[in-house]
Amino acid sequence: NLSSFSMEMREVAAIIQCVRKRQDRKKEKSSLVIIDELGRSTNVIDGSSMAYAVAESLAADISVMTLFVTHFHVVSRLASVYPNVKVYHLAVETDEREREGDGASDSYLLSPSTFSFTFNLVSGDCPQSNYGIATASAAGFPRVVLQSALTFRERLLRLDAYSKRAGKELDVGSLEKEKVHHSTFHRLLLLKRAGMPLDQLLQQMRVLQKAITPNIL
């Protein structure tokens, strides 16, 4: 009698433990891990945090090929600090005529014909995050319910924009340091698994030290 989230956490924990055991045994064969919508069964903060942490744990192991499907946009930030992480999204075509007709309002989302799902895989992060309401509209939701969702969505967006402006100056420096830390960690993992002679390894470590020292002082 476990909740969906509890079952999900047990399954993912087993995957991570299996990957780490392979690391300890120094298995040469690569592993394939597929994770679909991790964290969807709990609140957004906990779900996105767990999704990010799990994705990062798998990204740090170059012997694992991971396909990680998520609606948490924060996970895509890993691509800026891990060179082996690539971000893709499924393209959606938008009826710009309906969008322009409503001006700055988001009421165009109430039209079922606004979006067309192409199912084409495209490189890069998803440029929009309002497909949910459009999909609900296409499913036949009452307009009054959709309008209420749009109103609440606009409030959340304003609150999010305010929070980003308030913390922007503080976040810039910490984000740059985070990038350096993650990049350094990944390069150290690569060196660890390279199997090169000790003298070459020491030489590469000195090069890495010179490269990161100016960025962490």
N, C-alpha and C positions, 0 to 999 in steps of 0.2 A: 504494500500500500504506500507507494511513493508518488510524489507529485511529478509532473512532467519535467520540471527544472531539476529535481533531485536525480531522476533517472539520467537526464542529460549530463549532469555534472559527473556522475559515476562513469558513464561511458567515455567522456573526454578525459577524465583522470586516468582511466585504463589505457587510453591511447598514448598519453604523455609518458606514463610509466613504461610502456612497451618501447617507446622511442628511446628513452633514457637507458633502458637495459641494453638495447642494441648499441648505443654509444659506448657503454661500459665494456661490452664484448668486442668493440671495434669491428663491427660487421661492415664489410665493404659494400654490400648490396644496398641500394637505395630503398626507402619506404615510400609508399603513397598514402597520404592522409586526405580524406575528404570530409569537410565539416560544413554543414548547411544550417545557417541561421542560428548560430549559438547564442544563447542568452535571451531568446525571444519569450521565454516563459516566466520572466521575472521583470522587475522594474527597469526602466531605461538606464539608470545610472549603474546599477549592479550588472545588468546584462552587457552593456557596452564595455564596462571595465573588464569583465571576464573575457569577452570576445577579444579585446585588445591584448590582454595578457597571454592568452592561449596562442593567438596568432604570432605574437612576438617570440614566444618560446619555441614555436615550430620554425619560424623564420631564422632563428639563430643557429639552427642545425642544418648545414648544407647537404646532409645526406638524406634529407626528407623533402619529397616533392609534395607540396600542400595545395589543395584547391579549397579556398576559404570563401564561402558565400555568406554575405551579411548585408543588412540594411543600416548598420551602424557606420556612419561616414567617418567616425574618428579612427576606425581601423585602417583606413586608407593612408593615414599619416605615416604608417610604417614604411611606405615606399620612399619617403624623404630621408630616411636614416639607414635603411637596409637596401643595398644595391641589388640584392637578389629578389626583392619583392616587386611584383608588377601588379598594377591595378587595371581592371577592366569593368565595363558595365554594359548592360543590354540597352541598345539605342531605342529611343522612342521619338516618333515624329509628332510635332505639335502643329495644330491648325492655327497659324499665325493670324489669320483673318478674324477668327473669333476672339483671339487674345487682344488684338488691336481695337476691336470694336468695343471692348469694355474698359479701355483706358488702363488706369493704374489699379483697378479693382481685380480681385481674384475670382470674380463670379463666373469667369469663363470656364472654371474648373467644373461647374455644375453641368456643363454640356457633355453627354456621353461621347460625342464625336470629336472632342478636343484632342484626344491622344490616340495614336495608333502604335501598337506595340510591334516592332519589326523583328525582334528576337535575334538581332545582329549583335555580335560581340565586338565592342569598340574599346580601344585603349583609353585609359584615363578615368578619373573619378566621375561619378554621375553628376551632371550639371544642375539637376533639379531634384527636389525632394517632395513634390506635391502629387505624386502619382496615386497615392492612397485615396484621396478624396475623389479624383477622377474615376478611379476604378469602382469606388462605391457608387458613384453616379451611374456608371454603365451597368451596375448590378441592379439598379432600380430603386435605390434608396429614396425616400420621400424628400422633396426639395427643402422642406422646413428643417429636416435633420441635417442635410448637407450644408445649408446656410449657417446653422448653428456651429457646425464643425469649422467652417471657414472663419467665422467671427473669432472663435477661440484660437484658431491657428494664427490669425493676425496678431492677437495679443501675445502669444508665445514668441512669435518672430520679433516683435518690438522689444520684449523683455530680453531675448537673446542678443539682439543688436546692442542694447544698452550695456549688457554685461561685457560684451566683447570690447566696446569702446572704453569701458572703465578699466579693464585689465590689460589693454593692448601693450602699453609701455612696459609693464612688468613681465609680460609673457615673452617678448622678443628675445631678451637676454637668456632667459631660462630655456627657451626652445632651441636656441643655437647651441647651448651647452649640452642639451639632451641629444642633439644630432651628433655632436662630437663623441659623446660617451657611447652611443649605440654603434656608430661607425667604427670606433676603436675596438669595441667588444667583438664586432663581427670580423674585423681584420685579424684580431688575435686568434679567433676560432679557425680562420683559414690557415694561419701560420701553424697552428697546433696540428692540423690534419694534413699539412703539406708533405710531411715526411722528409724534409730536407736535412742535410748535414748540419751539425751544431754551429760551425763557423758561419754558414750562410744564414742560419736562423738568427744568430746574434746580429749579423749585419742588417737583416730586415727589421729587427727590433729597434735598432738604432735609427734607421730611416723613419720608422713609425713614430718614435719618440720625438724626433726633430719636427715632424709634421704636426703633431698634436700639441706640443708644448705652448706655442703662441696662443692657441685657442682656449686653453684652460686656465691661464694666468689672469 
